Amino acid sequence: MGRYVARRLLQMIPVFIGTTLLIFLMVYALPGDPVRGLFGDKGGSPQVVAALRHEYGLDQPILVQYWNYMKDMILHADFGTQIASGRPVTDVLGDAFPVTLRLGGFAFAIEVVLGISLGVFAGLRAGRSADTAVLLITLLLISVPVFVLGFLLKWIFADELQWLEPNVNDPSNYGQLLMPAIVLATASLAYVSRLTRTSIAENMRADYVRTAIAKGLPRRRVVSVHLMRNSMIPVVTYLGTDIGALLGGAVITEGIFNIQGVGGTIYQSIVRREGTTLVGLVTILVLVYLVASLLVDLLYAVLDPRIRYA
């Protein structure tokens, strides 16, 4: 196991470098100049613009900029400086990421609990009316766009019933984060439910489940010990990749509910062409994806003892 983890960590290095380089090239290939954008329509003198470009290293070749960025990030945990405000990008990340992590974690908990519960409920009743109802509900949740669902829930529960706040004023208040978390988790919840249902229904016909039932084991033990562990492998795979998707895909949800997190920061960075901030945010998301992928692979051995890592 130790050698496998070390090998996976080494494999992450070229993946991380290649991904961040691609992002860096894409971001800095965007049209416009962030330095000229500081002066608005009036524009600045060529001397001032040139001085600022030199100060932020924007007058260097793109590969030299990338090398300096990676060197400062790895050696000093320095993601650069935000051009518009002059703040270190690490401070911007420190403000944005805790908010999105709280929202994403809340949405992930909803996705796991409700998605797996609905999937197990439907899978154990495959072909019956309850199974059909769950499939129809999840299909509806997948079909409704996030922004439509967000405005709909906001109108019903905040404007009409006045049960919840329309916007998030305190990101540390989970009561205010409830509605945004439900909106963010809805599509993923539906996918988890359908994936769990399919896996449960297929494994119910497997020989090892029939053998456990024939031995007279209680139904609860058959489901919880034998059926669930084998059925969760594809679900865990999806959940692992969805962690990063929840954090990166919160742009629309955070905009609807006025949450100042990663989504809003990414949007503002694109509008202002703040390449340094955007690259820093996406770099953290890449790290989250890589770590989640490693954890998912390690969980396979926990769920299925037959899996061994050399």
C-alpha positions in Angstrom: 0.0 0.0 0.0 2.8 2.4 0.9 4.6 1.9 -2.4 1.3 2.3 -4.3 0.6 5.7 -2.6 4.2 6.8 -3.3 3.8 5.8 -6.9 0.5 7.7 -7.2 2.0 10.8 -5.6 4.8 10.7 -8.2 2.3 10.3 -11.0 0.5 13.4 -9.8 3.5 15.6 -10.4 3.4 15.5 -14.3 -0.4 15.7 -14.2 -0.3 18.7 -12.0 2.4 20.5 -14.1 0.6 19.7 -17.3 -2.8 20.8 -16.0 -1.5 24.1 -14.5 0.5 24.9 -17.6 -2.5 24.4 -19.8 -4.6 26.6 -17.5 -1.9 29.2 -17.4 -1.6 29.3 -21.2 -5.4 29.5 -21.6 -5.8 32.3 -19.1 -3.1 34.5 -20.4 -4.3 33.9 -24.0 -7.5 35.8 -23.2 -7.8 39.1 -25.0 -7.2 42.3 -23.2 -4.7 43.7 -20.8 -5.3 43.7 -17.0 -2.9 46.6 -16.5 -4.7 48.8 -19.1 -8.0 47.7 -17.5 -7.0 49.5 -14.3 -7.2 52.9 -16.1 -10.7 52.3 -17.6 -11.7 54.2 -20.7 -9.2 57.0 -20.1 -6.2 54.7 -20.4 -2.8 55.3 -18.9 0.4 56.7 -20.3 2.6 54.1 -22.1 5.3 54.7 -19.5 3.1 53.9 -16.5 1.6 50.9 -18.3 5.0 49.5 -19.1 6.2 50.1 -15.6 3.3 48.2 -14.1 3.7 45.3 -16.6 7.3 45.1 -15.6 6.4 45.1 -11.9 4.0 42.2 -12.3 6.2 40.3 -14.7 3.8 40.6 -17.6 6.4 41.8 -20.0 8.2 38.4 -19.8 7.7 35.4 -22.1 4.7 33.3 -21.1 6.9 30.2 -20.2 9.1 32.4 -18.0 6.0 33.7 -16.2 4.9 30.2 -15.6 8.3 29.1 -14.3 8.3 32.1 -11.9 4.7 31.3 -10.8 5.5 27.6 -10.1 8.7 28.5 -8.3 7.1 31.0 -6.0 4.1 28.8 -5.4 6.1 25.7 -4.5 8.9 27.3 -2.5 7.1 30.2 -0.8 3.3 29.3 -1.2 3.1 32.6 -3.0 0.4 32.7 -5.7 1.2 36.3 -6.8 -0.5 39.6 -6.3 -3.9 40.7 -7.5 -3.4 43.5 -10.0 -6.6 45.4 -9.3 -6.4 45.6 -5.5 -2.8 44.9 -4.8 -3.7 42.2 -2.4 -1.8 38.9 -2.3 -3.7 36.1 -4.0 -3.2 33.9 -0.9 -5.4 36.4 1.0 -8.1 36.3 -1.7 -8.0 32.5 -1.6 -8.2 32.6 2.2 -11.3 34.7 2.0 -13.1 32.8 -0.8 -12.3 29.1 -0.2 -13.6 28.7 3.4 -17.0 29.9 2.2 -17.1 27.6 -0.8 -15.8 24.7 1.2 -18.6 25.2 3.7 -21.2 25.3 1.0 -19.7 22.4 -1.0 -19.3 20.3 2.1 -23.0 20.9 3.1 -24.1 20.1 -0.5 -21.9 17.0 -0.5 -23.4 15.7 2.7 -26.9 16.2 1.2 -25.9 14.5 -2.0 -24.4 11.4 -0.1 -27.2 10.9 2.4 -30.2 11.5 0.2 -28.7 10.2 -3.0 -27.6 6.8 -1.6 -30.8 6.5 0.5 -33.0 7.0 -2.5 -30.8 4.7 -4.6 -30.9 1.9 -2.1 -34.7 2.3 -1.6 -35.3 2.1 -5.4 -32.8 -0.6 -6.0 -34.3 -3.0 -3.5 -37.7 -2.4 -5.2 -36.5 -2.5 -8.8 -39.4 -2.7 -11.3 -42.0 -1.6 -8.8 -43.9 1.6 -8.6 -41.6 3.0 -5.9 -38.6 2.4 -8.2 -40.4 4.1 -11.1 -41.3 7.1 -8.9 -37.6 7.6 -7.8 -36.4 7.3 -11.5 -39.0 10.0 -12.6 -38.1 12.3 -9.7 -34.3 12.1 -10.4 -34.9 12.5 -14.1 -36.8 15.7 -13.4 -34.0 17.0 -11.1 -31.4 16.3 -13.7 -33.5 18.1 -16.4 -34.1 21.3 -14.5 -31.2 23.8 -14.9 -29.5 25.0 -11.8 -30.4 28.6 -12.2 -34.1 27.8 -12.8 -34.2 25.6 -9.7 -32.4 28.3 -7.7 -34.7 31.1 -8.6 -37.7 28.8 -8.2 -36.8 27.7 -4.6 -35.9 31.3 -3.8 -39.3 32.5 -5.0 -41.3 29.8 -3.1 -39.4 29.5 0.2 -38.0 33.1 0.6 -40.5 35.4 -1.2 -43.8 33.6 -0.8 -43.5 31.4 2.3 -40.7 33.5 3.9 -39.3 30.4 5.6 -35.7 31.1 4.5 -33.5 34.1 3.8 -33.4 35.0 0.0 -29.6 35.7 0.2 -26.8 34.5 2.3 -25.7 37.3 4.7 -23.7 35.1 7.0 -21.8 32.2 5.3 -21.1 30.6 8.7 -24.9 30.2 9.3 -25.9 26.7 7.9 -29.5 27.7 8.1 -28.9 30.4 5.4 -26.7 27.9 3.4 -29.5 25.2 3.4 -31.2 26.4 0.2 -28.0 27.1 -1.8 -26.7 23.7 -0.7 -29.8 21.9 -1.9 -29.6 23.7 -5.3 -25.9 22.9 -5.7 -26.5 19.2 -4.7 -29.6 18.5 -6.7 -28.2 17.3 -10.0 -25.4 15.3 -8.3 -27.9 13.8 -5.9 -30.0 12.6 -8.8 -27.0 11.0 -10.5 -25.8 9.3 -7.2 -29.4 8.0 -6.7 -29.7 6.5 -10.1 -26.1 5.0 -10.0 -26.8 3.5 -6.6 -30.1 2.1 -7.7 -28.6 0.4 -10.8 -25.7 -1.1 -8.8 -28.0 -2.4 -6.1 -30.4 -3.9 -8.6 -27.6 -5.6 -10.5 -26.0 -7.0 -7.4 -29.3 -8.3 -6.0 -29.1 -10.9 -8.7 -25.5 -11.9 -7.9 -24.6 -15.4 -6.7 -23.1 -14.2 -3.4 -26.3 -12.4 -2.4 -28.4 -15.4 -3.2 -26.0 -17.6 -1.2 -26.2 -15.2 1.8 -30.0 -15.3 1.6 -30.0 -19.1 1.3 -27.9 -19.4 4.4 -30.7 -17.6 6.3 -28.9 -14.4 7.1 -31.1 -11.5 8.2 -32.1 -9.2 5.3 -30.6 -6.2 7.0 -27.2 -8.0 7.3 -27.4 -9.1 3.6 -28.0 -5.6 2.5 -25.7 -3.7 4.8 -22.7 -6.0 4.8 -22.8 -8.0 1.5 -24.8 -5.9 -0.9 -23.8 -2.3 0.0 -20.0 -2.7 0.1 -19.9 -4.2 -3.4 -22.5 -1.8 -4.8 -20.7 1.3 -3.5 -17.6 1.1 -5.6 -19.0 2.9 -8.7 -20.8 5.4 -6.4 -17.6 6.2 -4.5 -15.8 6.7 -7.9 -18.5 9.3 -8.9 -18.5 11.0 -5.5 -14.7 11.4 -5.6 -14.8 13.2 -8.9 -17.8 15.2 -7.8 -16.0 16.9 -4.9 -14.1 19.1 -7.2 -17.1 19.7 -9.4 -19.1 21.0 -6.5 -16.4 23.5 -5.6 -15.8 24.6 -9.1 -19.4 24.5 -10.2 -20.7 26.8 -7.5 -20.4 29.9 -9.8 -24.1 30.0 -10.6 -25.4 29.0 -7.2 -23.2 31.6 -5.4 -24.3 34.3 -7.9 -28.0 33.5 -7.3 -27.7 33.7 -3.5 -25.1 36.4 -3.3 -22.4 34.2 -1.8 -18.9 35.7 -1.9 -16.9 32.4 -2.5 -14.8 30.8 -5.2 -17.5 31.0 -7.8 -17.9 34.8 -7.5 -14.1 35.3 -7.3 -13.6 33.3 -10.5 -16.3 35.3 -12.3 -14.8 38.6 -11.2 -11.4 37.4 -12.2 -12.5 36.6 -15.7 -14.3 39.9 -16.1 -11.3 41.9 -14.9 -8.9 39.5 -16.6 -7.1 38.9 -13.3 -5.0 36.0 -14.6 -3.0 35.7 -11.4 -6.1 35.2 -9.2 -7.8 32.9 -11.7 -4.8 30.6 -12.0 -4.4 30.5 -8.3 -8.0 29.5 -7.7 -7.9 26.8 -10.5 -4.6 25.5 -9.2 -6.2 24.7 -5.8 -9.1 23.0 -7.5 -6.7 20.8 -9.5 -5.1 19.8 -6.2 -8.5 19.0 -4.8 -9.3 16.8 -7.8 -5.9 14.9 -7.5 -6.2 14.3 -3.8 -9.8 13.2 -4.1 -8.8 10.7 -6.9 -6.1 9.2 -4.7 -8.5 8.8 -1.7 -11.1 7.1 -4.0 -8.6 4.6 -5.1 -7.6 3.8 -1.5 -11.2 3.4 -0.6 -11.6 0.6 -3.1 -9.6 -1.7 -0.9 -11.8 -0.9 2.0 -15.0 -1.6 0.2 -13.7 -4.7 -1.6 -11.0 -6.7 0.3 -10.2 -8.6 -2.9 -8.5 -5.5 -4.3 -4.8 -5.4 -3.5 -2.3 -2.7 -4.3 1.2 -3.7 -5.2 
